[in-house]
Amino acid sequence: MGIFKRIKTIAKADINSLLDKVEDPIAMLNEYSREMEQEMVKAQKALSRQIFVENKQAALIHDTKNVIDKRTRQAKLALQHEEEHMAKLAVQEKLNYEKQLYVFQQQYEAIQGQTQMLKDKLQELQEIYSELQHKKVLLASRVNVAQSIKQIQNATASFQTDTIARGVVRAEEQIMLMEAEVQAGNQFISPIAQHDAYYRNYVNEEELNSELEKLRIEKESKVK
């Protein structure tokens, strides 16, 4: 590829990248795909014209063979009627057409070879194009993965360590403040609750003496 063709390819890829809205590697592959599609269209048109020429040559050969057969029949018929002059004319034309037939057949073989070359070229282009499309899918996936990882890395790098540390400290302070509020609330129980607690824990003199008396009786019973 010449330097001017390379510049042209790069320029076309840059323009088409704006249309396709893809990254440069995919844009280049898209441009190559377009070029191959154009080449395949040209090859298909050339093959169509070549097949037309081949069919036309085959028809010419078929018509020439028919003329040869016809002149052969005419020569035989002239001989049967003892028309020597007519027989010679028919044979002369027959020989001329046979020479033409040989040339036509040689040309037909050459045309068939050219047709096969075009078919092979088109098949090769189609295989390369198919492989290119497959690679485009794989490379597009790789580009997407690389872009995603790059975005994650950029996002991670945007968080400063000291900023995160200060955030953790602030969160810890908020938790400690909540815990202190709970502890402070426990210290300020309502007066009614304090009175109830005191009343539940109070033991009067009568209860105390009664319990001591029970213990003395139990002791004396054991001694006896």
Disulfide bonds with the S-S distance in Angstrom:
none
